[in-house]
Amino acid sequence: MIIARVEGGIGNQLFIYAAARALALRTGSQLKLDIWNAGYQESNRYGSRYQLDEFNIVGDVAERAEVVPYMRDSRGFYWRRKINRRLPLALRGIIEERSLFEPRLLTFKPRSLVYLVGYWQREEYFRDPANVIRRELTLQREPSRQSLEVAQRMRQSESAFVHVRRIDYQHRLSIEYYGAALEMLRERVRRPTLFVFGDDLQWARRELPLPVDAQFVEHNGDSRNYEDLWLMTQCRHAVIANSSFSWWGAWLNDEPDRTVIAPGAWGYRASPASGWLAVSPDRCGVPLAT
């Protein structure tokens, strides 16, 4: 059995699930999800909550008793990790993400229960079963009527979403990035219709070089941000931020002829997926607050 610690916002949760599910598929293991170590039952800095249950995932939430040995602040878990790190990988009961990419996870074969700790923000972890992951990360419930109406407009045009991530975020992208990205999009897509998503749409309205017909999607709010994610997948093209939420909005749509533009200087461990176009740092500067 595999138990994966789930934490962070919806984008991080999707990375953790995808990597753990791919490992479970490859090894024929049962998957359970530890939501008890993330503070979802309490208030947390970003107001994050468990949201994988909005999707058609394959994996049960672990009982609290099952994860007591792995509680992050316990001395027992501290010493278990210390001992575990001295063991050969094949004998470890705890697999931790301790570098930007852990290629050994792709060939690891658990002998018994394994506990996964990490964000696993690399496409390589789940590239082989990508079609299975995309099928499972569909919404369980039909989106709202308003979201369905927006999706219809997206499908009737050369739609492209533009995503902005700024609030309580240290890796903010510059205005120059969005200017360069939109220029690249227009070079490749004739008359794109832009749909703008994000947590600071006032800044986007004020600062970004958007056409007058750009549509700002803000009806879902934080309570239904999974519908925003679904709407992103309905767009034919994308200009993404250096955000895991943004990454999934682009990756879950696998149309072969789409254009996805991403920052070349990501700012943290996640990175653009294979086949996406990256705006190089010399065109937009490094990610910075503006």
Secondary structure, DSSP 8 states (H G I E B T S, - for coil): -EEEE--SSHHHHHHHHHHHHHHHHHHT--EEEE-TTTTTTS--TT-----GGGB----EE--HHHHGGG-TT-HHHHHHHHHHTTS-GGG-SEEE--SS--GGGGT---SS-EEEES----GGGGSTTHHHHHHHTSBSS---HHHHHHHHHHHTTTEEEEEE--TT-TT---HHHHHHHHHHHHHHSSS-EEEEEES-HHHHHHHS---TT-EE--SSTGGGHHHHHHHHHHSSEEE--S-HHHHHHHHT---TT--EEEESS-SSS----TT-EEE-HHHH-S----
